Amino acid sequence: MIEMALIFAFACFGLGLLMNLWRVTVAPGVPDRVLALDTMVINAIALLVLYGIWQGTAIYFEAALLFAMTGFISTVAYARYMLRGDIIE
Amino acid sequence: MIWEIIVSALLVMAGVFGLVGSFGLIRLPTTMTRLHAPTKATTLGGGGVLVASMIYFAVFMDHYSFHELMITLFLFLTAPITANLIAKAYLHRTERPEDLPPTGTDRGWATYDASADPSRRTDG
């Protein structure tokens, strides 16, 4: 039963990642692209953790934690750049 | 058996929330409405997967870890901050202060205040 639920969750997050990729390529403005990249990071974290359950190892949590941190920092940097045209003033 | 049902239900729920969040990102009409879908639904989806993983490793693998709770806490703390920053960037890029609805107080929108702008601040 857990295998079926895992496959369902894999399909959902994979499809979500494809939709985010579509929003990164076709977007009305830059804030939408940054938002899509931020969502891609969250979906990638979910996929990493799902793969960790699938393989039965805890190694992928470190990768997920690093993804969460770098994703947040990069989104903040993008937002600063959109506001000011400069990241560190 | 009961733990299998709980983990499976959490995984399915998380998958549905993740899909709804990503679908809302391409389906909703304007940028300000599009901010809602990923920052709420997708964050909940990620949190559901992490909690399911924590229960799975604790019950079936005898491996107790609280890394997942740390990632969940981090995601829940950072999602509102990124949403606020993106909304602020969108406001400053596309809207003028006169076009926004009134705030209902004698002060205007805080993000347009001179004191909120470090480049125009005079007290250092």
Backbone of each chain as ProteinMPNN parsed JSONL, in Angstrom:
{"seq_chain_A": "MIEMALIFAFACFGLGLLMNLWRVTVAPGVPDRVLALDTMVINAIALLVLYGIWQGTAIYFEAALLFAMTGFISTVAYARYMLRGDIIE", "coords_chain_A": {"N_chain_A": [[0.825, -1.203, 0.0], [1.96, 1.22, 0.814], [3.792, 1.468, -1.233], [2.176, 2.003, -3.467], [1.048, 4.483, -2.714], [3.412, 5.952, -2.606], [4.187, 5.915, -5.314], [2.067, 7.35, -6.395], [2.465, 9.842, -5.135], [4.992, 10.483, -6.161], [4.283, 10.792, -8.888], [2.524, 12.99, -8.726], [4.201, 15.091, -7.704], [6.151, 15.121, -9.665], [4.678, 15.868, -11.932], [3.893, 18.371, -11.011], [6.391, 19.627, -10.961], [6.919, 19.75, -13.694], [4.877, 21.536, -14.456], [5.765, 23.819, -13.099], [8.123, 24.274, -14.477], [7.083, 24.948, -16.941], [5.912, 27.4, -16.185], [8.184, 28.822, -15.565], [9.326, 29.15, -18.08], [7.261, 30.324, -19.677], [6.0, 33.193, -18.768], [4.262, 36.075, -17.48], [5.808, 38.021, -16.226], [8.837, 38.945, -14.394], [8.629, 38.48, -11.495], [6.85, 36.279, -11.432], [8.382, 34.259, -12.554], [10.402, 33.967, -10.627], [8.862, 33.126, -8.472], [7.976, 30.684, -9.497], [10.415, 29.328, -9.61], [10.987, 29.167, -6.874], [8.902, 27.481, -6.063], [9.629, 25.238, -7.492], [11.896, 24.462, -6.052], [10.739, 23.631, -3.615], [9.199, 21.484, -4.524], [11.266, 19.859, -5.455], [12.547, 19.248, -3.044], [10.53, 17.709, -1.854], [10.475, 15.559, -3.669], [13.049, 14.522, -3.294], [12.908, 13.621, -0.613], [10.908, 11.728, -0.891], [12.238, 9.902, -2.539], [14.166, 9.09, -0.752], [12.556, 7.654, 1.083], [11.727, 5.625, -0.649], [14.135, 4.304, -1.226], [14.847, 3.599, 1.293], [16.833, 4.816, 2.852], [18.469, 7.259, 4.977], [20.024, 9.178, 3.909], [19.292, 11.144, 2.137], [18.153, 13.26, 3.477], [19.946, 15.191, 4.315], [20.647, 16.286, 1.852], [18.141, 17.32, 1.182], [17.828, 19.233, 3.18], [19.935, 20.989, 2.575], [19.029, 21.829, 0.087], [16.704, 23.197, 0.869], [17.806, 25.359, 2.309], [19.572, 26.68, 0.42], [17.698, 27.221, -1.541], [15.97, 29.054, -0.293], [17.77, 31.174, 0.245], [18.524, 31.868, -2.384], [16.09, 32.693, -3.451], [15.564, 34.955, -1.891], [17.734, 36.509, -2.698], [17.112, 36.875, -5.414], [14.737, 38.362, -5.114], [15.701, 40.68, -3.876], [17.305, 41.571, -5.958], [15.38, 42.106, -7.887], [14.061, 44.216, -6.651], [16.038, 46.223, -6.305], [18.012, 46.07, -8.238], [20.428, 45.245, -7.462], [22.343, 43.213, -5.247], [23.962, 43.068, -2.865], [24.397, 45.889, -1.041]], "CA_chain_A": [[0.0, 0.0, 0.0], [2.83, 2.394, 0.841], [4.399, 1.605, -2.56], [1.216, 2.683, -4.348], [0.976, 5.898, -2.302], [4.677, 6.584, -3.008], [4.163, 6.144, -6.766], [1.115, 8.449, -6.618], [3.091, 11.109, -4.74], [6.028, 10.755, -7.172], [3.63, 11.301, -10.101], [1.99, 14.329, -8.454], [5.257, 16.1, -7.601], [6.801, 15.223, -10.97], [3.804, 16.687, -12.774], [4.0, 19.736, -10.509], [7.679, 20.166, -11.405], [6.762, 20.103, -15.111], [4.073, 22.761, -14.531], [6.616, 24.937, -12.692], [9.054, 24.526, -15.58], [6.291, 25.698, -17.933], [5.73, 28.758, -15.701], [9.469, 29.522, -15.664], [9.585, 29.533, -19.482], [6.217, 31.208, -20.184], [5.468, 33.937, -17.627], [4.049, 37.476, -17.846], [6.776, 38.941, -15.635], [9.933, 38.329, -13.648], [8.227, 37.902, -10.201], [6.257, 34.956, -11.637], [9.455, 33.288, -12.774], [11.054, 33.713, -9.339], [7.915, 32.328, -7.691], [8.002, 29.318, -10.041], [11.68, 28.706, -9.177], [10.835, 28.846, -5.452], [8.05, 26.294, -5.978], [10.434, 24.11, -7.978], [12.761, 24.018, -4.955], [9.933, 22.871, -2.649], [8.862, 20.201, -5.151], [12.479, 19.038, -5.499], [12.74, 18.728, -1.683], [9.556, 16.622, -1.652], [10.912, 14.407, -4.471], [14.232, 13.943, -2.641], [12.485, 12.876, 0.575], [10.195, 10.539, -1.379], [13.245, 8.95, -3.003], [14.762, 8.529, 0.453], [11.653, 6.607, 1.587], [11.742, 4.537, -1.64], [15.384, 3.557, -1.084], [15.004, 3.182, 2.678], [18.008, 5.392, 3.509], [18.27, 8.604, 5.521], [21.082, 10.049, 3.379], [18.775, 12.22, 1.31], [17.661, 14.391, 4.262], [20.955, 16.252, 4.264], [20.472, 16.953, 0.556], [16.905, 18.105, 1.23], [18.073, 20.402, 4.044], [20.749, 21.928, 1.801], [18.149, 22.402, -0.937], [15.819, 24.177, 1.499], [18.563, 26.569, 2.649], [20.026, 27.41, -0.769], [16.519, 27.717, -2.238], [15.504, 30.266, 0.379], [18.737, 32.262, 0.027], [18.487, 32.32, -3.778], [14.862, 33.459, -3.682], [15.748, 36.275, -1.286], [18.648, 37.262, -3.55], [16.36, 37.284, -6.612], [13.793, 39.416, -4.758], [16.514, 41.889, -3.687], [17.749, 42.043, -7.27], [14.226, 42.7, -8.571], [13.717, 45.481, -6.013], [17.078, 47.255, -6.302], [18.989, 45.914, -9.298], [21.693, 45.026, -6.784], [22.059, 42.258, -4.176], [24.61, 43.535, -1.645], [24.668, 47.315, -1.26]], "C_chain_A": [[0.865, 1.262, 0.0], [3.485, 2.602, -0.52], [3.469, 2.366, -3.502], [1.142, 4.178, -4.019], [2.232, 6.636, -2.719], [4.658, 6.892, -4.496], [3.226, 7.303, -7.1], [1.766, 9.793, -6.286], [4.202, 11.494, -5.71], [5.402, 11.386, -8.418], [3.145, 12.72, -9.886], [3.102, 15.371, -8.455], [6.025, 16.234, -8.912], [6.007, 16.087, -11.921], [3.864, 18.151, -12.345], [5.29, 20.4, -10.95], [7.615, 20.573, -12.873], [5.958, 21.393, -15.266], [4.912, 23.98, -14.139], [7.595, 25.302, -13.792], [8.354, 25.313, -16.687], [6.143, 27.139, -17.498], [7.053, 29.526, -15.735], [9.707, 29.977, -17.09], [8.564, 30.531, -19.982], [5.594, 31.922, -19.002], [5.272, 35.388, -18.05], [5.077, 38.435, -17.25], [7.822, 38.214, -14.83], [9.495, 37.776, -12.289], [7.602, 36.521, -10.34], [7.327, 33.895, -11.825], [10.155, 32.945, -11.463], [10.163, 32.837, -8.454], [7.924, 30.875, -8.172], [9.284, 28.597, -9.629], [11.606, 28.302, -7.718], [9.985, 27.591, -5.28], [8.783, 25.055, -6.462], [11.328, 23.567, -6.861], [11.967, 23.167, -3.964], [9.566, 21.503, -3.232], [10.081, 19.286, -5.201], [12.783, 18.455, -4.122], [11.804, 17.545, -1.445], [9.995, 15.382, -2.423], [12.115, 13.722, -3.834], [13.834, 13.09, -1.442], [11.735, 11.615, 0.169], [11.181, 9.481, -1.851], [13.968, 8.303, -1.828], [13.893, 7.438, 1.057], [11.725, 5.382, 0.666], [12.978, 3.67, -1.457], [15.594, 3.066, 0.347], [16.267, 3.715, 3.343], [17.7, 6.808, 3.986], [19.269, 9.592, 4.947], [20.492, 11.3, 2.736], [18.251, 13.397, 2.124], [18.655, 15.526, 4.274], [20.83, 17.023, 2.96], [19.235, 17.837, 0.574], [17.096, 19.363, 2.06], [18.893, 21.451, 3.301], [19.909, 22.611, 0.734], [17.269, 23.482, -0.336], [16.561, 25.468, 1.772], [18.957, 27.35, 1.409], [18.836, 27.958, -1.554], [16.019, 29.009, -1.628], [16.449, 31.431, 0.101], [18.65, 32.779, -1.406], [17.216, 33.101, -4.068], [14.972, 34.855, -3.093], [16.666, 37.127, -2.152], [17.942, 37.742, -4.816], [15.423, 38.447, -6.291], [14.528, 40.734, -4.543], [16.904, 42.469, -5.041], [16.596, 42.687, -8.026], [13.904, 44.066, -7.986], [14.73, 46.567, -6.323], [17.995, 47.202, -7.508], [20.369, 45.638, -8.753], [21.403, 44.107, -5.603], [22.655, 42.72, -2.859], [24.991, 44.994, -1.859], [25.712, 47.813, -0.283]], "O_chain_A": [[0.572, 2.235, -0.695], [3.717, 3.737, -0.936], [3.902, 3.252, -4.239], [1.169, 5.026, -4.911], [2.167, 7.792, -3.136], [5.056, 7.979, -4.915], [3.526, 8.13, -7.961], [1.644, 10.758, -7.041], [4.355, 12.667, -6.052], [5.908, 12.377, -8.944], [3.326, 13.573, -10.755], [2.989, 16.407, -9.111], [6.5, 17.32, -9.246], [6.561, 16.928, -12.629], [3.886, 19.056, -13.18], [5.303, 21.587, -11.277], [8.172, 21.598, -13.266], [6.293, 22.245, -16.09], [4.8, 25.041, -14.753], [7.872, 26.479, -14.025], [8.934, 26.215, -17.29], [6.233, 28.038, -18.334], [7.054, 30.744, -15.913], [10.232, 31.068, -17.308], [8.934, 31.498, -20.647], [4.759, 31.351, -18.301], [6.023, 35.892, -18.885], [5.204, 39.563, -17.728], [7.717, 37.009, -14.604], [9.94, 36.687, -11.929], [7.791, 35.67, -9.47], [7.204, 32.777, -11.325], [10.467, 31.782, -11.207], [10.642, 31.929, -7.776], [7.884, 29.948, -7.363], [9.259, 27.402, -9.333], [12.091, 27.235, -7.341], [10.299, 26.734, -4.454], [8.596, 23.961, -5.929], [11.499, 22.355, -6.736], [12.438, 22.119, -3.521], [9.613, 20.491, -2.534], [9.956, 18.076, -5.014], [13.224, 17.31, -4.018], [12.212, 16.514, -0.91], [9.904, 14.27, -1.903], [12.204, 12.495, -3.827], [14.343, 11.984, -1.26], [11.893, 10.563, 0.788], [10.987, 8.293, -1.594], [14.34, 7.131, -1.883], [14.407, 6.41, 1.498], [11.777, 4.246, 1.138], [12.892, 2.443, -1.523], [16.438, 2.202, 0.582], [16.735, 3.122, 4.315], [16.797, 7.469, 3.473], [19.367, 10.721, 5.427], [21.092, 12.374, 2.775], [17.931, 14.438, 1.55], [18.269, 16.695, 4.247], [20.897, 18.252, 2.947], [19.252, 18.955, 0.059], [16.597, 20.431, 1.706], [18.603, 22.645, 3.375], [20.044, 23.811, 0.496], [17.091, 24.548, -0.926], [16.041, 26.553, 1.513], [18.711, 28.553, 1.336], [18.931, 29.023, -2.164], [15.683, 29.952, -2.344], [16.01, 32.532, -0.233], [18.696, 33.988, -1.63], [17.24, 34.061, -4.838], [14.534, 35.83, -3.706], [16.423, 38.32, -2.331], [18.143, 38.878, -5.248], [15.312, 39.396, -7.067], [14.053, 41.787, -4.967], [16.847, 43.68, -5.255], [16.784, 43.685, -8.722], [13.518, 44.978, -8.716], [14.351, 47.709, -6.578], [18.692, 48.176, -7.792], [21.366, 45.769, -9.463], [20.33, 44.2, -5.007], [21.959, 42.767, -1.844], [25.796, 45.313, -2.734], [26.073, 48.989, -0.311]]}, "seq_chain_B": "MIWEIIVSALLVMAGVFGLVGSFGLIRLPTTMTRLHAPTKATTLGGGGVLVASMIYFAVFMDHYSFHELMITLFLFLTAPITANLIAKAYLHRTERPEDLPPTGTDRGWATYDASADPSRRTDG", "coords_chain_B": {"N_chain_B": [[-0.25, -2.18, 10.471], [-2.15, -0.102, 10.849], [-0.356, 1.982, 10.888], [0.664, 1.831, 8.343], [-1.577, 2.666, 6.885], [-1.777, 5.296, 7.826], [0.66, 6.45, 6.961], [0.403, 6.115, 4.178], [-1.917, 7.624, 3.669], [-1.006, 10.171, 4.404], [0.983, 10.519, 2.449], [-0.524, 10.481, 0.049], [-2.206, 12.686, 0.481], [-0.294, 14.719, 0.653], [0.751, 14.593, -1.943], [-1.495, 15.384, -3.457], [-1.854, 18.007, -2.507], [0.579, 19.166, -3.317], [0.331, 18.963, -6.086], [-1.954, 20.543, -6.537], [-0.998, 23.05, -5.712], [1.054, 23.535, -7.621], [-0.46, 23.461, -9.921], [-2.168, 25.609, -9.531], [-0.351, 27.634, -9.848], [-0.032, 27.869, -12.613], [-2.631, 28.278, -13.388], [-4.114, 30.322, -12.109], [-5.296, 33.767, -12.39], [-3.873, 36.371, -11.971], [-0.692, 37.854, -10.889], [-0.652, 38.401, -8.115], [-2.678, 36.72, -7.139], [-1.6, 34.332, -7.936], [0.482, 34.096, -6.17], [-0.617, 32.877, -3.946], [-1.114, 30.092, -4.325], [1.399, 28.433, -4.558], [2.765, 29.155, -2.186], [1.193, 28.359, -0.073], [-0.276, 25.853, -0.566], [1.714, 24.144, -1.751], [3.733, 24.223, 0.15], [2.463, 22.964, 2.298], [2.177, 20.456, 1.096], [4.882, 19.64, 0.855], [5.505, 19.578, 3.603], [3.783, 17.511, 4.434], [4.889, 15.255, 3.108], [7.349, 15.17, 4.441], [6.599, 14.657, 7.116], [5.352, 12.178, 6.762], [7.608, 10.707, 5.983], [9.104, 10.82, 8.339], [7.474, 9.348, 10.142], [7.454, 6.899, 8.772], [10.181, 6.051, 8.844], [10.517, 5.877, 11.594], [8.682, 3.903, 12.396], [8.858, 1.635, 10.629], [11.553, 1.232, 10.071], [12.918, 1.451, 12.417], [14.359, 3.761, 13.036], [14.917, 6.587, 14.431], [14.521, 9.944, 13.762], [14.835, 13.497, 13.749], [15.342, 15.208, 11.753], [13.569, 15.701, 9.7], [11.535, 17.178, 10.876], [12.94, 19.481, 11.336], [13.469, 20.362, 8.712], [10.811, 20.747, 7.918], [9.999, 22.784, 9.694], [11.755, 24.789, 8.859], [10.891, 25.175, 6.203], [8.265, 26.074, 6.712], [8.811, 28.414, 8.035], [10.182, 29.935, 6.132], [8.571, 30.156, 3.869], [6.457, 32.219, 4.118], [8.147, 34.465, 4.218], [9.483, 34.529, 1.731], [7.234, 34.831, 0.103], [6.313, 37.332, 0.936], [8.492, 38.946, 0.158], [8.514, 38.586, -2.641], [5.989, 39.588, -3.302], [6.343, 42.237, -2.523], [8.389, 43.043, -4.289], [6.969, 42.751, -6.667], [4.933, 44.692, -6.294], [6.476, 47.055, -6.204], [7.533, 47.041, -8.731], [5.403, 47.118, -10.584], [3.032, 48.444, -9.667], [1.661, 51.687, -8.856], [1.728, 53.854, -5.955], [-0.617, 55.408, -5.829], [-2.552, 53.942, -7.139], [-3.28, 51.849, -5.543], [-5.611, 50.224, -3.271], [-7.207, 52.051, -0.508], [-5.731, 52.136, 2.813], [-7.243, 52.355, 5.093], [-6.381, 53.628, 7.336], [-4.703, 56.6, 8.613], [-2.237, 56.457, 7.586], [-0.195, 55.592, 4.756], [0.516, 52.849, 2.435], [2.845, 50.708, 3.911], [5.112, 49.775, 2.62], [5.793, 51.709, 0.821], [6.691, 53.798, 2.319], [9.022, 56.384, 3.19], [10.715, 55.799, 5.271], [10.94, 53.081, 5.116], [12.662, 52.657, 3.125], [15.912, 52.057, 2.574], [17.746, 53.499, 1.019], [16.863, 56.078, 1.008], [16.92, 56.839, 3.563], [17.896, 58.952, 6.238], [19.008, 58.89, 8.753], [20.983, 57.027, 8.895]], "CA_chain_B": [[-1.312, -1.944, 9.486], [-2.693, 1.244, 11.024], [0.698, 2.941, 10.517], [0.709, 1.84, 6.875], [-2.676, 3.511, 6.394], [-1.481, 6.701, 8.139], [1.726, 6.93, 6.074], [-0.125, 6.205, 2.816], [-2.836, 8.766, 3.591], [-0.199, 11.398, 4.407], [1.66, 10.656, 1.156], [-1.508, 10.846, -0.975], [-2.632, 14.055, 0.76], [0.807, 15.613, 0.277], [0.825, 14.633, -3.403], [-2.604, 16.201, -3.976], [-1.588, 19.421, -2.203], [1.655, 19.633, -4.187], [-0.179, 19.112, -7.454], [-2.858, 21.704, -6.557], [-0.178, 24.258, -5.653], [1.735, 23.776, -8.884], [-1.472, 23.74, -10.94], [-2.616, 26.98, -9.308], [0.676, 28.554, -10.357], [-0.259, 28.159, -14.039], [-4.051, 28.436, -13.688], [-4.726, 31.524, -11.535], [-5.213, 34.833, -13.398], [-2.914, 37.469, -11.813], [0.483, 37.489, -10.092], [-0.947, 38.433, -6.691], [-3.402, 35.487, -6.789], [-0.69, 33.2, -8.137], [1.335, 33.956, -4.99], [-1.265, 32.068, -2.915], [-1.08, 28.64, -4.536], [2.631, 27.721, -4.159], [3.26, 29.417, -0.837], [0.396, 27.655, 0.937], [-0.562, 24.448, -0.864], [2.914, 23.346, -1.978], [4.443, 24.09, 1.423], [1.77, 21.915, 3.049], [2.535, 19.191, 0.472], [6.233, 19.273, 1.301], [5.434, 19.215, 5.021], [3.147, 16.194, 4.541], [5.873, 14.244, 2.722], [8.379, 15.075, 5.475], [6.033, 13.981, 8.285], [5.194, 10.772, 6.376], [8.933, 10.086, 6.015], [9.508, 10.657, 9.737], [6.716, 8.215, 10.71], [7.878, 5.673, 8.095], [11.482, 5.594, 9.353], [10.408, 5.539, 13.016], [7.875, 2.702, 12.624], [9.237, 0.459, 9.833], [13.007, 1.052, 9.978], [13.48, 1.647, 13.752], [15.386, 4.788, 12.872], [14.253, 7.817, 14.855], [15.271, 11.159, 13.434], [14.003, 14.693, 13.739], [15.763, 16.064, 10.641], [12.41, 16.09, 8.896], [10.841, 18.274, 11.552], [13.757, 20.675, 11.124], [13.201, 20.855, 7.352], [9.433, 21.25, 7.892], [9.992, 24.076, 10.385], [12.453, 25.751, 8.002], [10.001, 25.495, 5.075], [7.127, 26.847, 7.188], [9.282, 29.753, 8.399], [10.682, 30.713, 5.002], [7.557, 30.38, 2.82], [5.87, 33.566, 4.183], [9.144, 35.512, 3.95], [9.675, 34.631, 0.281], [6.011, 35.371, -0.489], [6.301, 38.77, 1.222], [9.51, 39.636, -0.652], [8.113, 38.589, -4.051], [4.865, 40.518, -3.423], [6.902, 43.589, -2.434], [9.067, 43.317, -5.557], [5.936, 42.933, -7.699], [4.293, 45.991, -6.074], [7.36, 48.157, -6.57], [7.834, 47.023, -10.164], [4.282, 47.329, -11.496], [1.939, 49.293, -9.188], [2.017, 52.958, -8.252], [1.024, 53.958, -4.668], [-1.941, 56.018, -5.963], [-3.513, 52.996, -7.707], [-3.621, 50.794, -4.593], [-6.771, 50.562, -2.426], [-6.825, 52.74, 0.737], [-5.399, 51.237, 3.907], [-8.212, 52.487, 6.177], [-5.807, 54.432, 8.409], [-4.183, 57.846, 8.06], [-0.931, 56.182, 6.976], [-0.282, 54.881, 3.485], [1.093, 51.509, 2.408], [4.121, 50.811, 4.606], [6.26, 49.471, 1.76], [6.175, 52.91, 0.072], [7.184, 54.824, 3.235], [10.431, 56.74, 3.013], [11.513, 55.168, 6.326], [11.167, 51.68, 4.766], [13.58, 52.616, 1.988], [17.224, 52.366, 3.148], [18.542, 54.435, 0.229], [16.397, 57.428, 1.264], [16.966, 57.093, 5.004], [18.935, 59.939, 6.509], [19.628, 58.697, 10.064], [22.02, 56.007, 8.788]], "C_chain_B": [[-1.834, -0.506, 9.583], [-1.652, 2.286, 10.621], [0.857, 3.002, 9.017], [-0.352, 2.76, 6.309], [-2.343, 4.981, 6.634], [-0.43, 7.247, 7.176], [1.206, 7.091, 4.653], [-1.05, 7.402, 2.666], [-2.064, 10.073, 3.571], [0.463, 11.615, 3.051], [0.676, 11.095, 0.08], [-1.947, 12.294, -0.792], [-1.548, 15.051, 0.322], [0.914, 15.72, -1.236], [-0.257, 15.516, -3.988], [-2.338, 17.684, -3.719], [-0.478, 19.975, -3.101], [1.179, 19.877, -5.601], [-1.088, 20.335, -7.557], [-2.052, 23.004, -6.545], [0.478, 24.567, -6.981], [0.741, 24.074, -9.996], [-1.993, 25.171, -10.792], [-1.623, 27.997, -9.848], [0.474, 28.846, -11.839], [-1.713, 28.514, -14.325], [-4.602, 29.785, -13.235], [-4.402, 32.75, -12.389], [-4.109, 35.87, -13.199], [-1.766, 37.044, -10.887], [0.155, 37.435, -8.614], [-1.773, 37.221, -6.271], [-2.5, 34.279, -6.953], [0.255, 33.012, -6.956], [0.728, 32.987, -3.975], [-0.969, 30.594, -3.082], [0.228, 27.992, -4.074], [2.992, 27.943, -2.701], [2.438, 28.697, 0.215], [0.27, 26.175, 0.622], [0.717, 23.629, -1.0], [3.728, 23.189, -0.707], [3.817, 23.002, 2.283], [2.087, 20.543, 2.459], [3.91, 18.717, 0.9], [6.251, 18.841, 2.751], [4.819, 17.838, 5.218], [4.104, 15.069, 4.193], [6.9, 14.054, 3.832], [7.855, 14.362, 6.716], [5.829, 12.495, 7.992], [6.528, 10.043, 6.446], [9.383, 9.852, 7.451], [8.796, 9.46, 10.371], [7.198, 6.908, 10.097], [9.19, 5.157, 8.68], [11.395, 5.202, 10.822], [9.717, 4.192, 13.204], [8.458, 1.483, 11.912], [10.735, 0.202, 9.824], [13.683, 1.155, 11.352], [14.589, 2.682, 13.758], [14.726, 6.123, 13.188], [15.109, 9.017, 14.476], [14.312, 12.325, 13.388], [14.489, 15.698, 12.698], [14.56, 16.61, 9.89], [11.661, 17.239, 9.54], [11.598, 19.584, 11.368], [13.492, 21.256, 9.736], [11.797, 21.437, 7.273], [9.355, 22.633, 8.525], [10.628, 25.144, 9.501], [11.558, 26.166, 6.837], [8.857, 26.397, 5.539], [7.552, 28.244, 7.603], [9.614, 30.579, 7.165], [9.617, 30.987, 3.953], [6.895, 31.763, 2.928], [6.866, 34.669, 3.86], [9.345, 35.667, 2.446], [8.438, 35.225, -0.379], [5.951, 36.882, -0.283], [7.284, 39.516, 0.326], [9.088, 39.692, -2.118], [6.953, 39.562, -4.263], [5.361, 41.961, -3.403], [7.591, 43.971, -3.739], [8.05, 43.558, -6.655], [5.273, 44.298, -7.561], [5.178, 47.125, -6.562], [7.647, 48.189, -8.061], [6.658, 47.482, -10.996], [3.238, 48.318, -11.001], [2.494, 50.629, -8.708], [1.22, 53.123, -6.964], [-0.381, 54.539, -4.811], [-2.993, 55.013, -6.426], [-3.966, 51.948, -6.702], [-4.839, 51.188, -3.775], [-6.327, 51.217, -1.125], [-6.6, 51.742, 1.87], [-6.402, 51.31, 5.048], [-7.664, 53.228, 7.38], [-5.268, 55.713, 7.791], [-2.792, 57.658, 7.456], [-1.135, 55.428, 5.673], [0.294, 53.479, 3.604], [2.529, 51.569, 2.921], [5.302, 50.595, 3.669], [6.689, 50.676, 0.94], [6.677, 54.022, 0.978], [8.649, 55.127, 2.964], [11.295, 56.043, 4.057], [11.768, 53.695, 6.028], [12.188, 51.533, 3.654], [14.982, 52.998, 2.472], [17.997, 53.412, 2.352], [18.117, 55.881, 0.491], [16.448, 57.779, 2.741], [18.123, 58.031, 5.317], [19.65, 59.678, 7.828], [20.682, 57.598, 10.042], [21.478, 54.675, 9.19]], "O_chain_B": [[-1.951, 0.207, 8.586], [-1.995, 3.339, 10.084], [1.145, 4.06, 8.457], [-0.096, 3.534, 5.386], [-2.587, 5.823, 5.77], [-0.579, 8.344, 6.637], [1.52, 8.077, 3.985], [-0.989, 8.118, 1.666], [-2.407, 10.987, 2.821], [0.51, 12.738, 2.549], [0.987, 11.979, -0.719], [-2.053, 13.046, -1.76], [-1.838, 16.078, -0.291], [1.142, 16.808, -1.765], [0.001, 16.305, -4.898], [-2.565, 18.52, -4.594], [-0.569, 21.101, -3.588], [1.559, 20.858, -6.241], [-1.016, 21.083, -8.533], [-2.372, 23.946, -7.271], [0.472, 25.713, -7.43], [1.041, 24.841, -10.911], [-2.229, 25.862, -11.783], [-2.007, 29.092, -10.257], [0.774, 29.951, -12.29], [-2.01, 29.008, -15.412], [-5.47, 30.345, -13.904], [-3.36, 32.788, -13.042], [-3.451, 36.231, -14.175], [-1.847, 36.027, -10.199], [0.618, 36.535, -7.912], [-1.599, 36.727, -5.157], [-2.614, 33.309, -6.203], [0.776, 31.917, -6.745], [1.459, 32.343, -3.223], [-0.618, 29.912, -2.12], [0.178, 27.069, -3.26], [3.474, 27.024, -2.038], [2.944, 28.444, 1.308], [0.656, 25.33, 1.43], [0.812, 22.54, -0.436], [4.349, 22.147, -0.494], [4.52, 22.216, 2.917], [2.25, 19.572, 3.198], [4.096, 17.555, 1.26], [6.917, 17.87, 3.11], [5.272, 17.074, 6.07], [4.145, 14.049, 4.88], [7.286, 12.926, 4.138], [8.567, 13.555, 7.312], [6.091, 11.648, 8.846], [6.592, 8.904, 6.907], [9.973, 8.816, 7.759], [9.425, 8.651, 11.054], [7.34, 5.91, 10.804], [9.311, 3.97, 8.98], [12.108, 4.302, 11.264], [10.112, 3.415, 14.073], [8.551, 0.41, 12.508], [11.159, -0.931, 9.592], [14.896, 0.968, 11.451], [15.623, 2.504, 14.401], [14.063, 6.719, 12.338], [16.284, 9.089, 14.834], [13.14, 12.179, 13.04], [14.12, 16.872, 12.73], [14.512, 17.776, 9.498], [11.206, 18.159, 8.86], [10.999, 20.653, 11.258], [13.314, 22.464, 9.581], [11.586, 22.479, 6.653], [8.73, 23.542, 7.979], [10.118, 26.26, 9.396], [11.466, 27.349, 6.511], [8.511, 27.364, 4.861], [6.749, 29.175, 7.535], [9.363, 31.784, 7.139], [9.737, 31.96, 3.209], [6.775, 32.438, 1.907], [6.491, 35.697, 3.295], [9.377, 36.785, 1.933], [8.553, 36.027, -1.306], [5.591, 37.627, -1.194], [6.967, 40.58, -0.203], [9.273, 40.716, -2.776], [6.914, 40.277, -5.265], [4.876, 42.805, -4.157], [7.409, 45.079, -4.242], [8.225, 44.452, -7.483], [5.063, 44.994, -8.555], [4.714, 48.041, -7.241], [7.97, 49.245, -8.606], [6.848, 48.161, -12.005], [2.603, 48.982, -11.82], [3.622, 50.715, -8.223], [0.119, 52.581, -6.873], [-1.259, 54.213, -4.013], [-4.18, 55.187, -6.154], [-4.929, 51.226, -6.959], [-5.086, 52.38, -3.596], [-5.208, 50.985, -0.668], [-7.187, 50.66, 1.894], [-6.422, 50.419, 5.897], [-8.389, 53.445, 8.351], [-5.361, 55.9, 6.578], [-2.232, 58.591, 6.881], [-2.123, 54.714, 5.506], [0.533, 52.979, 4.703], [3.335, 52.367, 2.442], [6.375, 51.158, 3.884], [7.801, 50.7, 0.414], [7.054, 55.086, 0.488], [9.418, 54.253, 2.563], [12.456, 55.726, 3.795], [12.685, 53.1, 6.595], [12.546, 50.416, 3.278], [15.217, 54.172, 2.758], [18.814, 54.138, 2.918], [18.886, 56.809, 0.24], [16.067, 58.881, 3.136], [19.2, 57.918, 4.733], [20.761, 60.167, 8.034], [21.23, 57.268, 11.094], [22.204, 53.681, 9.167]]}, "name": "protein", "num_of_chains": 2, "seq": "MIEMALIFAFACFGLGLLMNLWRVTVAPGVPDRVLALDTMVINAIALLVLYGIWQGTAIYFEAALLFAMTGFISTVAYARYMLRGDIIEMIWEIIVSALLVMAGVFGLVGSFGLIRLPTTMTRLHAPTKATTLGGGGVLVASMIYFAVFMDHYSFHELMITLFLFLTAPITANLIAKAYLHRTERPEDLPPTGTDRGWATYDASADPSRRTDG"}
